[in-house]
Amino acid sequence: MNCIETKDLEKAFGRERVLKKISMQVAEGSIHGFLGPNGAGKTTAIKTILGLYRPDGGYVKLFGEPVKFGNIRPHLSSICYLPQDPVFPEQYSGIEVMEMIAAFYNIPKAERIEQIKSILKEFDLLKAGGKAVKTFSRGMKQRVGLATVWLPKPKLMILDEPVSALDPEGRYLALEKIKEAAGETTVFFSSHILSDVERVADNITILSQGSILLHSSMAEIRNKYVSSSFILKVPPEKVAATEKLLAQIPEVISFKIEQRGISIQVDSSKVELAGKRILRAVLAEDITVMRFAEQEATLEDVFMQLINGGESDEADALA
């Protein structure tokens, strides 16, 4: 069963077409990443899916039922939505915010306190629970927002850039919670950060300039798209010399030192040529090559191939 289904969804503001025939399905129990650069139309799509914006064409279904503009009530008990910058009553404490959400979702009073404490602990918010929202940073408000979404245990979580304001520790915690939700609930979350989506999602949709470039599972993506990066390992004393060589190869876009070696990003249209030139240049300087291999395709590889190659029609065929 699909929790979310859209077909030829259109939305415009004045003469600007923000969504252009968006068709996608989000399967029940999946972690679905909604990926795209800032301004791609992700938030507009989410608000249209929720019935907050009136579509100019196409349709939206939630759990198989059509969504009507301005009337999300039939689906409220099954869905929790977290906007990028959640807003709560400034005078409320973190615990009072959680109690408000518990009451809204009809969590029995006898169970509320223990559930709230448990969720606050999971999101490392016990100490902040007694403080007023007006004292919270943007990142703290986002963490409280995530806790409010997890509290009712909904069938579907819709999260708009849920980790954008978090510090590294908070980001790691939130992404782990999303990953753990697989199979227990459905998580549809937007992001412009490729590595976040790749880390936790089993299905993705890539949106660019209001159009879908790709709608597929991560497994299908890895089978279809080639990598545009290599890992090169040389003796530690030869790393600096190798970096100088890499900087002179035109097909090399960037490189960085990692624990496993030098990770090299190359032009996606010249992967084979780049590999040959890298290996030739290193061996010509009598540098011992301990390892040289093409890395598994990443979302960054896929995104760059789609943007540079204009493969949207072919990508749609994967869906």
Residue pairs with C-beta under 8 A, 6 or more apart in sequence:
1 27
1 28
1 63
1 64
2 25
2 26
2 27
2 28
2 61
2 64
3 26
3 27
3 28
3 62
3 63
3 155
3 156
3 186
3 188
4 24
4 25
4 26
4 32
4 49
4 60
4 61
4 62
4 156
4 188
5 24
5 25
5 26
5 60
5 61
5 64
6 22
6 23
6 24
6 45
6 49
6 58
6 59
6 60
6 61
7 23
7 58
7 59
8 21
8 22
8 23
8 57
8 58
8 59
9 19
9 21
9 22
9 23
9 45
9 48
9 55
9 57
9 58
9 59
9 60
10 17
10 19
10 20
10 21
10 22
10 55
10 56
10 57
10 58
11 17
11 18
11 19
11 41
11 44
11 45
11 48
11 53
11 55
11 56
12 18
12 19
12 56
17 210
18 41
18 44
18 210
19 41
19 44
19 45
19 48
19 55
19 210
20 209
20 210
20 211
21 57
21 58
21 211
22 45
22 58
22 207
22 210
22 211
22 212
23 58
23 212
23 215
23 319
24 205
24 212
24 215
24 319
25 215
25 319
26 32
26 186
26 188
26 203
27 186
27 203
28 155
28 186
29 182
29 183
29 184
29 185
29 186
30 182
30 186
30 187
30 202
30 203
31 178
31 179
31 181
31 182
31 186
31 187
31 189
31 200
31 201
31 202
31 203
32 186
32 187
32 188
32 189
32 201
32 202
32 203
32 204
32 205
33 189
33 190
33 191
33 196
33 197
33 198
33 200
33 201
33 203
33 204
33 205
34 42
34 45
34 46
34 188
34 189
34 190
34 191
34 204
34 205
34 207
35 190
35 191
35 192
35 194
35 197
35 204
35 205
35 206
35 207
35 299
35 303
36 42
36 190
36 192
36 206
36 207
36 208
37 192
37 208
38 192
40 192
40 207
40 208
40 209
40 210
41 207
41 209
41 210
42 160
42 161
42 190
42 192
42 207
43 84
43 160
43 190
44 53
45 207
46 81
46 158
46 160
46 190
47 53
48 54
48 55
48 60
49 60
49 62
49 67
49 158
50 67
50 72
50 79
50 81
50 158
51 60
51 67
51 68
51 69
51 70
51 71
51 72
52 70
52 72
53 69
54 69
54 70
55 69
59 66
59 67
60 66
60 67
61 67
62 75
62 78
62 79
62 156
63 75
63 78
63 155
63 156
65 74
65 75
67 75
72 79
77 105
77 106
77 154
78 154
78 155
78 156
79 154
79 155
79 156
79 157
79 158
80 148
80 149
80 152
80 154
80 156
80 157
80 158
81 149
81 157
81 158
81 159
81 160
82 145
82 146
82 148
82 149
82 157
82 158
82 159
82 160
82 162
83 145
83 160
84 160
84 161
84 162
84 164
85 138
85 141
85 142
85 165
86 141
86 142
86 144
86 145
86 148
88 97
88 133
88 141
88 144
88 145
89 96
89 97
89 100
89 133
90 132
90 133
90 134
91 132
91 133
91 134
92 100
92 132
92 133
93 129
93 130
93 131
93 132
93 133
94 120
94 125
94 128
94 129
94 130
94 131
94 133
94 136
94 144
95 116
95 120
95 129
95 130
97 133
97 144
97 148
98 116
98 119
98 120
98 129
98 144
98 147
98 148
98 151
99 112
99 116
101 148
101 151
101 152
102 112
102 115
102 116
102 151
102 152
103 112
105 151
105 152
105 154
107 115
107 151
107 152
115 151
116 151
117 126
119 147
119 150
119 151
120 126
120 129
120 147
122 147
122 150
122 177
123 143
123 144
123 146
123 147
123 150
123 173
123 174
123 177
124 143
124 170
124 173
125 143
125 144
125 147
128 136
128 140
128 144
133 141
133 144
136 144
137 165
138 165
139 165
139 166
139 167
139 170
141 165
142 162
142 163
142 164
142 165
142 166
142 170
143 166
143 170
143 174
145 162
146 159
146 162
146 174
146 177
149 157
149 159
150 157
150 177
153 185
154 185
155 185
155 186
156 185
156 186
156 187
156 188
157 181
157 185
157 186
157 187
157 188
157 189
158 188
158 189
159 178
159 187
159 188
159 189
159 190
160 189
160 190
161 190
161 191
161 192
162 174
162 178
162 189
162 191
163 170
163 171
163 174
163 175
163 191
163 193
163 196
164 191
166 174
171 196
175 196
175 199
175 200
178 187
178 189
178 200
179 199
179 200
181 187
182 202
189 201
191 197
194 298
194 299
194 300
194 303
195 299
195 300
197 204
197 299
198 218
198 298
198 299
201 218
202 217
202 218
202 219
203 216
203 217
203 218
204 214
204 215
204 216
204 217
204 218
204 221
204 299
205 212
205 214
205 215
206 212
206 213
206 214
206 215
206 302
206 303
206 306
206 315
207 213
208 306
208 307
211 312
212 312
212 315
212 316
213 306
213 307
213 311
213 312
213 315
214 221
214 302
214 306
214 312
214 315
214 316
214 318
215 315
215 316
215 318
215 319
216 224
216 315
216 318
216 319
220 318
221 297
221 299
221 302
221 318
222 296
222 297
224 318
225 297
225 301
225 302
225 305
226 268
226 271
226 297
226 301
226 305
227 271
227 294
227 295
227 296
227 297
227 298
227 301
228 265
228 266
228 267
228 268
228 271
228 297
228 301
228 304
228 305
229 263
229 264
229 265
229 266
229 294
229 295
229 298
229 301
230 263
230 264
230 266
230 274
230 275
230 278
230 292
230 293
230 294
230 295
231 258
231 260
231 261
231 262
231 263
231 264
231 291
231 292
231 293
231 295
232 242
232 261
232 262
232 264
232 278
232 282
232 289
232 291
232 292
233 260
233 261
233 262
233 289
233 290
233 291
233 292
234 242
234 261
234 262
234 282
234 287
234 288
234 289
234 290
235 287
235 288
235 290
238 287
238 288
239 257
239 262
241 285
241 287
242 262
242 282
242 287
243 255
243 262
245 281
245 282
245 285
246 252
246 255
246 262
246 264
246 278
246 281
248 281
249 274
249 277
249 278
249 281
251 266
251 267
251 270
251 273
251 274
251 277
252 264
252 265
252 266
252 274
252 278
253 265
253 266
253 267
254 264
254 265
255 262
255 263
255 264
255 265
256 262
256 263
257 263
261 290
261 291
263 295
264 274
264 278
265 300
266 274
266 275
266 278
267 274
268 301
268 304
268 305
268 308
268 309
269 308
269 309
271 294
275 292
275 294
278 292
279 289
279 292
282 289
282 292
283 289
305 311
306 312
306 315
